[in-house]
Amino acid sequence: MKTAILAGFRSTTTQEVPGWQGPCFDRTAYPPRAFTLEDGVRLVPGGSAARRGAYVAPGVVIMPPAYINVGAFVDEGTMVDSHALVGSCAQIGKRVHLSAAAQVGGVLEPAGARPVVVEDEAFVGGLCGLFEGVVVKRRAVLASGVVLTASTRIFDLVNERELTGVVPEGAVVVPGTRPASGAYALNKRLSLSAPCIVKYRDDKTDVSTALEEALR
Ligand SMILES: CC(C)(COP(=O)(O)OP(=O)(O)OC[C@H]1O[C@@H](n2cnc3c(N)ncnc32)[C@H](O)[C@@H]1OP(=O)(O)O)[C@@H](O)C(=O)NCCC(=O)NCCS
């Protein structure tokens, strides 16, 4: 898919394309998608865009401004909140909540081979960042501000293990820190980011992350 997308960039030139408030200038292969009422997508006015080549399922809500890039897949009932990014080829499951300013990176630049995947009913808190093919399994919960790349170590305090690149099903991850190693770091009292799984989803988590049906 990525090869085909890149071919589209190479095979078209930047020209005037229709915009909301005057002309925009982009490669003509990937104009913003136009939705119809029949698509069943709630595209709230205020400046969001889903590019051609992105799949947006019925029941998705897109709060402005949000951007869904080429090759992305956003499944039924998912909320893409304000300032959220669904990067190129990112795969977002059913009834996922992408909170305000959650950033899901794409594969085009810097060049990446694996897309970020967020499985069904996961909750991605405000200001989270998911990059470099990280996989968030079903019903996992990321507290606001958790940033994960392929090399971020995730500390599972429940099962006493370390993970990279994947958040297990139902895990509740919160931002944490760990001391940086080496004399210099010790002297300067430096810490590195260390996202921690503090628990696995329980009734309290369900209450904390309950979705509002009226919004859907
Ligand atoms: C993760 C979250 C859902 C809470 O889940 P929860 O299951 O109710 O968590 P609990 O309250 O049981 O907390 C479990 C432990 O994690 C800690 N914890 C919870 N949230 C935390 C956070 N955001 N940062 C650091 N620690 C956190 C608690 O202090 C507790 O630790 P303790 O047992 O040592 O006291 C909530 O903190 C959160 O981030 N919600 C998302 C908010 C958001 O982004 N909204 C979107 C707006 S658009």
The ligand as a Tripos MOL2 file, in Angstrom:
@<TRIPOS>MOLECULE
LIG
   48    50     1     0     0
SMALL
NO_CHARGES

@<TRIPOS>ATOM
      1 C1         -5.6390    6.2320   33.0680 C.3       1 LIG1
      2 C2         -6.9430    6.8370   33.5420 C.3       1 LIG1
      3 C3         -8.0380    6.4270   32.5670 C.3       1 LIG1
      4 C4         -7.2640    6.3260   34.9380 C.3       1 LIG1
      5 O1         -7.5500    4.9310   34.9080 O.3       1 LIG1
      6 P1         -8.0560    4.2220   36.2350 P.3       1 LIG1
      7 O2         -8.1930    2.7650   35.9360 O.co2     1 LIG1
      8 O3         -9.2770    4.9210   36.7270 O.co2     1 LIG1
      9 O4         -6.8250    4.4760   37.1950 O.3       1 LIG1
     10 P2         -6.8080    4.5300   38.8180 P.3       1 LIG1
     11 O5         -7.3840    5.8110   39.2750 O.co2     1 LIG1
     12 O6         -7.3660    3.2690   39.3550 O.co2     1 LIG1
     13 O7         -5.2480    4.6050   39.0880 O.3       1 LIG1
     14 C5         -4.3970    3.4680   39.1150 C.3       1 LIG1
     15 C6         -3.0170    3.9550   39.4880 C.3       1 LIG1
     16 O8         -2.4720    4.6980   38.4000 O.3       1 LIG1
     17 C7         -2.1360    6.0280   38.8010 C.3       1 LIG1
     18 N1         -2.5810    6.9020   37.7230 N.ar      1 LIG1
     19 C8         -3.8070    6.9610   37.1640 C.ar      1 LIG1
     20 N2         -3.8200    7.8590   36.1840 N.ar      1 LIG1
     21 C9         -2.5790    8.3870   36.1340 C.ar      1 LIG1
     22 C10        -1.9840    9.3660   35.2990 C.ar      1 LIG1
     23 N3         -2.7000    9.9820   34.3480 N.pl3     1 LIG1
     24 N4         -0.6840    9.6680   35.5030 N.ar      1 LIG1
     25 C11         0.0290    9.0370   36.4720 C.ar      1 LIG1
     26 N5         -0.4920    8.0920   37.2870 N.ar      1 LIG1
     27 C12        -1.7820    7.7740   37.1150 C.ar      1 LIG1
     28 C13        -2.9760    6.2580   40.0520 C.3       1 LIG1
     29 O9         -2.3850    7.2260   40.8650 O.3       1 LIG1
     30 C14        -2.9850    4.9050   40.6570 C.3       1 LIG1
     31 O10        -1.7490    4.6670   41.3130 O.3       1 LIG1
     32 P3         -1.7230    4.2390   42.8660 P.3       1 LIG1
     33 O11        -2.4870    2.9290   42.9020 O.co2     1 LIG1
     34 O12        -0.2790    4.0970   43.1730 O.co2     1 LIG1
     35 O13        -2.4210    5.3160   43.5910 O.co2     1 LIG1
     36 C15        -6.8620    8.3980   33.6610 C.3       1 LIG1
     37 O14        -5.8090    8.7730   34.5140 O.3       1 LIG1
     38 C16        -6.6320    9.0720   32.3270 C.2       1 LIG1
     39 O15        -5.5220    9.3320   31.9270 O.2       1 LIG1
     40 N6         -7.7340    9.3830   31.6290 N.am      1 LIG1
     41 C17        -7.6480    9.9900   30.3180 C.3       1 LIG1
     42 C18        -7.9520   11.4670   30.3780 C.3       1 LIG1
     43 C19        -8.0070   12.0140   29.0030 C.2       1 LIG1
     44 O16        -7.0250   12.0230   28.2950 O.2       1 LIG1
     45 N7         -9.2070   12.4330   28.5880 N.am      1 LIG1
     46 C20        -9.4350   12.8520   27.2250 C.3       1 LIG1
     47 C21        -9.9770   14.2360   27.1550 C.3       1 LIG1
     48 S1        -10.2670   14.7090   25.4660 S.3       1 LIG1
@<TRIPOS>BOND
     1     1     2 1
     2     2     3 1
     3     2     4 1
     4     2    36 1
     5     4     5 1
     6     5     6 1
     7     6     7 2
     8     6     8 1
     9     6     9 1
    10     9    10 1
    11    10    11 2
    12    10    12 1
    13    10    13 1
    14    13    14 1
    15    14    15 1
    16    15    16 1
    17    15    30 1
    18    16    17 1
    19    17    18 1
    20    17    28 1
    21    18    19 ar
    22    18    27 ar
    23    19    20 ar
    24    20    21 ar
    25    21    22 ar
    26    21    27 ar
    27    22    23 1
    28    22    24 ar
    29    24    25 ar
    30    25    26 ar
    31    26    27 ar
    32    28    29 1
    33    28    30 1
    34    30    31 1
    35    31    32 1
    36    32    33 2
    37    32    34 1
    38    32    35 1
    39    36    37 1
    40    36    38 1
    41    38    39 2
    42    38    40 1
    43    40    41 1
    44    41    42 1
    45    42    43 1
    46    43    44 2
    47    43    45 1
    48    45    46 1
    49    46    47 1
    50    47    48 1
@<TRIPOS>SUBSTRUCTURE
     1 LIG1         1 GROUP 0 **** ****
